[in-house]
Amino acid sequence: MTGSKRIVSVVTGTNSNLGLNIAYRFLESVPPDVRVTLIVTSRTLPRVNEVISKIKNYHDNHLKRAGTLDFDYLLVDFTNMVSVLTAIYELKRNYKEINYVFINAAQGVYAGIDWVGATFEVLRNPLKSVSNPTYKIQKVGVKSADGLGLVFQANVFGPYYFLKKIQDLLSAGKARIIWISSLLSNSNYLSLNDIQLLNSNVSYEGSKRLVDLLHLASYNDLNNANITQYLVHPGIFISLSFLKFLNVFSYYGMIALFYFGRLLGSPWHNIGGYKGANAPIFAATKADPKFDKQDVKYGSACTIKGSEFIKISPVDNSDAKQIYSYFKELELEWDEKLKDQIADTRKEYP
Ligand SMILES: NC(=O)c1ccc[n+]([C@@H]2O[C@H](COP(=O)([O-])OP(=O)(O)OC[C@H]3O[C@@H](n4cnc5c(N)ncnc54)[C@H](OP(=O)(O)O)[C@@H]3O)[C@@H](O)[C@H]2O)c1
């Protein structure tokens, strides 16, 4: 971070449990006298308005900061490259530097829950059922309107393209990029023959594996451009986007199992989004690249009593180079497709 008196920070998917808590904890962690401009993102304006009023309320009522907090927003859908380009254009037009970006927005293509499978899994192995569940049914082969694998584009390629095209702003701000990965990003979730995850029934997990590999392959290049990138995961917490598949019994059942998981010794059952945001905020505001390695994943963890701590996990780097090459080639393809997209429509005609 520069010694400037203004901090500009982007949190994608801000109106999610984790996004909101990243925003709260970020404001708690930066110097209290500094002006902060928080750029929130959502696909819709009502959710932008809602999240701004929640953060403003938290700031005004729970924090003692002398520095101003102001807001900006981007209406961006990462499954739509024109929308991504518009967000890039807006940032370039309005900012000279950006200091932090949290890549938090993500989605899966869920069809529901296999309740029979879920019951067996809970009975057979309760800890696994709430740590690495296999009963969430994901649709296979879903493409975006851009013709890309939807989860691939939403969670990895869209954000990658966004970051690449604002790199000059990030360099100017000596920025930190924080990629939110997951516990569930093992190498077996991804095949090099299916990088867009179109044949996968675990596309969400595969997309998080891609995030890990992309980070490993790119952080050195970014260091050379004065940008520090870290990979983190938030452990396990209540996700608001999955609530639509639950009723009141399964919701409280899930929470009870989360506590049970913690009781059985899992360090990952943070349950609340606030604890989940510990690693993202550590990586953004406390980690020092001289001592805190960048080739690992920083996880939000907690003890049986719920005291939070950071737990570091190694990341298997096989295939990272191939993945990076694939992204660079796809980036060039989209540069070509989008090159005439933003035109000066207000020019005077002779
Ligand atoms: N819940 C967990 O236990 C857990 C575990 C590991 C990792 N994570 C990761 O933590 C992060 C946050 O999770 P969460 O459960 O708090 O989030 P969530 O409820 O799933 O919400 C995700 C956010 O992403 C945005 N989003 C979704 N699709 C998008 C798209 N195509 N374009 C732009 N924005 C999009 C949504 O914004 P709008 O609806 O406002 O547009 C939403 O606010 C995600 O990266 C998730 O993978 C969660």
The ligand as a Gaussian input file, in Angstrom:
#p B3LYP/6-31G(d) Opt

LIG

0 1
 N      -20.068000     -20.480000       1.957000
 C      -18.967000     -21.166000       2.171000
 O      -18.879000     -21.992000       3.099000
 C      -17.781000     -20.971000       1.282000
 C      -16.717000     -21.856000       1.389000
 C      -15.595000     -21.664000       0.580000
 C      -15.544000     -20.590000      -0.279000
 N      -16.605000     -19.754000      -0.379000
 C      -16.475000     -18.629000      -1.306000
 O      -16.706000     -17.428000      -0.630000
 C      -17.217000     -16.440000      -1.546000
 C      -18.484000     -15.837000      -1.008000
 O      -19.386000     -16.850000      -0.696000
 P      -20.848000     -16.492000      -0.152000
 O      -21.462000     -17.801000       0.183000
 O      -20.758000     -15.433000       0.855000
 O      -21.461000     -15.876000      -1.472000
 P      -22.876000     -16.104000      -2.172000
 O      -23.973000     -15.957000      -1.217000
 O      -22.793000     -17.338000      -2.989000
 O      -22.897000     -14.811000      -3.100000
 C      -21.997000     -14.651000      -4.112000
 C      -21.972000     -13.214000      -4.577000
 O      -21.392000     -13.251000      -5.864000
 C      -22.118000     -12.443000      -6.730000
 N      -22.213000     -13.128000      -8.010000
 C      -22.669000     -14.377000      -8.251000
 N      -22.617000     -14.636000      -9.558000
 C      -22.098000     -13.525000     -10.150000
 C      -21.814000     -13.179000     -11.485000
 N      -22.068000     -14.005000     -12.500000
 N      -21.311000     -11.961000     -11.744000
 C      -21.072000     -11.088000     -10.739000
 N      -21.328000     -11.358000      -9.452000
 C      -21.848000     -12.571000      -9.161000
 C      -23.490000     -12.230000      -6.135000
 O      -23.797000     -10.865000      -6.328000
 P      -25.252000     -10.314000      -6.743000
 O      -26.248000     -11.411000      -6.510000
 O      -25.447000      -9.155000      -5.850000
 O      -25.115000      -9.951000      -8.176000
 C      -23.321000     -12.564000      -4.667000
 O      -23.315000     -11.425000      -3.881000
 C      -17.405000     -17.158000      -2.871000
 O      -16.254000     -16.967000      -3.668000
 C      -17.476000     -18.621000      -2.436000
 O      -17.095000     -19.488000      -3.484000
 C      -17.720000     -19.905000       0.372000

